[in-house]
Amino acid sequence: MNKFRKLPLQARIIAVYIVTNLLIFVMNICLLAGINKMTLDLGMVYQDNRRLDEISEVLTDVQDSIAGYLSSKATDSLENYYRNSQKLSDMTEDLKDEVTDDLFDRMERNIRNMSREYLSEAEQTIEAKRGRNVEKYRIHYERAEELYGDIKDYIISLNSVRFASNSGEYSGLMRAFKAFEIVSITLIVLVLLGNILIIIRYVKKLFAPLKKLAKCADEVADGNFDTEIPEAGTDDEIGVVIKAFGKMLVSIRQYIKQIRESMEKERHLQEQELMMEAHLKDAQLKYLQAQINPHFLFNTLNAGAQLAMMEGADRTYEYVQTVADFFRYNVKKQESEVELREEVELVDNYIKILNVRFSGDIHYERQVDESCLDVLMPNMILQPIVENAVNHGIRDMLGEGRIVLKVQDEGECVAVSISDNGKGIEPEDIEKILSGNWKKSQDQYDNNGIGMDNVITRLRLFTEKEDAIEIKSEGKNKGCEVIMRLPRAGRRDGGLKCTG
């Protein structure tokens, strides 16, 4: 038993499994052998009756083939006769031929002798028929027919006697079979119960250390790291797990102690860091307070516009007023959605400011369907695109730069297009811009801080479509076109969809 406990856990489980199943297997083999023997005995009970029935059937086939040949002298009937007569001869040769006091043996011997005589008369009948001796084959046929009737009666008589005897034997075998069935079921139940008890007892003993380990693990999970570690007891896999758990628990205790010491040091460092952040925020606050107040900027611009108007400087008045409107939109429009009309007006103002800056070198063309200007869109979308077209497309051109803004009705969608006649964009750069992987080179100009990746992301979120924006360029120095499609109608849940 001690040697068994020292075996690995897998080997012990396999051993118990093999022993219990081997018991069931041996018992089933014994039961199966008994059942086969009894089944064979039952099958042999009526074997003599079946043999007599077969002899009777072959005898009838011989008689029918003789009659058929005598009436028609057909070759088929003659072939059937020879085949059936040989079969009858072979079958009757297996019957008993010994002289005994047993009734069954005597009757079988009589049937055998009568069958020999019958086949002899049948053979003479066929020969006389073939020799066309009518008188002779008539005498032999009548004798054969008489013997045929006697043999049939004898077979029926012997079959009845044997059936009565075999029925009694069959009933006895069935009673023995029923008793054997009850004994078999009882043995199966006892073996199964025994195996179940063996397995339950073994499993209970096997998993007792695991239950103690599970209880200890629950206490550790609840935060009790000072719980008592169960003893391994064995050197198998369960013992190894228990020992490893004990080492892990000791390591956790040491680790917790180290963490507490580290946390104390970290807390001290965090206090110092918070003090530094407080001083930094104070400095930032003072810096922000020193910045220009946007409202002060608007008021200053409005005052400058009024002064220009009073002095009759109409162009200066218009420029300052345009700049004030431009900055007012940028600061006041906190809403995430605005009408397309407002975005178009912002582009108009922005172009005016640029043309003052670039001495009117930017030609601006509007092709706007006024019925489409009420659709909603995210704010600050068109102006960054126009600014991007100016800075990266037409800023360094020698000739006149041209910006074309188009707003067209496409049914469920409104298409907004901004195109320029600048230096264009390479296909690989278009792919990078749409995928968000494009990086500005050091020699390129900055815009107002809202990049194309920001514009593209907001448009896709707003329309819920990946193809909400499209960039086209026919090649170098052939300009560029940015096309957006805005949904005309919104859904009940607040979202918008466009299938155009």
Buried (B, 14 or more C-beta within 10 A) or exposed (E): EEEEEEBEBEEBBEEBEEEBEEBBEEBBEEBEEBBEEBEEBBEEBBEBBEBBEEBBEBBBBBBBBBBBBBEEEEEEBBEBBEBBBEBBBEBBEEBBEEEEEEEBBBBBBBBBEBBBBBBBBBBBBBEBBEEEEEEBBBBBBEBBBEBBEBBBEBBEEBBEEBBEBBEEBBEEBEEEBEEBBEEBEEBBEEBBEEBEEBBEEBEEEBEEBBEBBEEBBEBBEEEEEEBEBBEBEBEBEBBBBBBEBBEEBEEEEEEEEEEEEEEEEEEEEEEEEEEEEEEEEEEEEEEEEEEEEEEEBBEBBBEBBEEBBEEEBEEBBBBBBBBBBBBBBBEEBEEEEBBBBBBBBBBBBBBBBBBBEEEEBBBBEEEBEEEBBEBBBBBBBBBBBBBBBBBBBBBEBEEEBBBBBBBBEEEEBBBBBBBBBBBBBEEEBBEBBBEEEBEEEEEEEEBEEBBBBBBBBBBBEBBEBEEBBBBBBEEEEEBBBBBBBBBBEEEEEEEBEBEE
